[in-house]
Amino acid sequence: MEATKRRPRDILVLVTDGFVEWANPGDEEFGQTRIENVIRAYRDLPSARIIAELYAAVATFAGASPQLDDLTAVVVKCV
């Protein structure tokens, strides 16, 4: 089987469901679409900074709602 070639600027992002499912006080989950939007907005930053921005976005969205699950993220960038 031939491996798929990666190109510069390709990004692989792995997140646990804690990011997706952390809900705001109205019980609306952060969701996959918001995660994708954050990654697109910060794609040119270093991997660690993308993770920090993702965490900041979900924490701001959740407001006073407690974190009920783990948050783990891995960002791999092709250069």
N, C-alpha and C positions, 0 to 999 in steps of 0.2 A: 504494500500500500504506500502510495506517495504522500508525504507530509504536505500539509498546506503551508505555503510560504507566507511568512509574516512580512509586513512592510513597515518602514519607518512610520511612526505615529500610531501604529496599532496599539490598542490597550486591552489587556485582559483584567477584568475586575471580578473578584470573588467576594461576596458578602454573605454573612449569615442572615437568617430570617429576622433577627432582632432589628436590623435596619428597616426592612420592609414592613414589619408588623408593629413597630412602635407607633402608637396612636396618640392623637391630640385629645384635648378634653372633650371634644365632640365625638370621640370614638372613631374618627377617620384615620386609617392607617397611612403612613408615609408613602408606601407603595413603590412599585417598580418604576413607574414613569418618572417620579420625582428623583429617584436615584439616577436614572439615565440622564435627566436634565442637569443634575449637579455634575456628573462626570463630563458631560459635553462642555459645560461652562468652564470647567477647570482643567481640561485635558492637557493643556500646555504646561501646567505646573509639575513639579516633581511628585513622584508617587506618594510620598509621605504627606505632602501638602494636599493632594486630592483626598486622601483619607481624612485629614483634619477638616477640610471643607465639607465633606460628606457628613461627618459627625456633627459639625456645627449646624448644618442645615436640618438634620433630623432632630437634634436637641431643641432648636428654635421652634420647629414645627410642633413638637410634642408639648412644649410649654411646661406646665406644671404636672403633666402626666408622668408617672414613675416609669423608669426603665424596667421592664419585666423579663427581659431576655438578654443573653449575651450579645455583644456587638463585636464582630471580628471582620476585618476587611484586608484583602490583599490586592495590590495594584501592581501589575507588571506592564512595563512600557517597552516597546521595541524602539531601538534607536538606530 
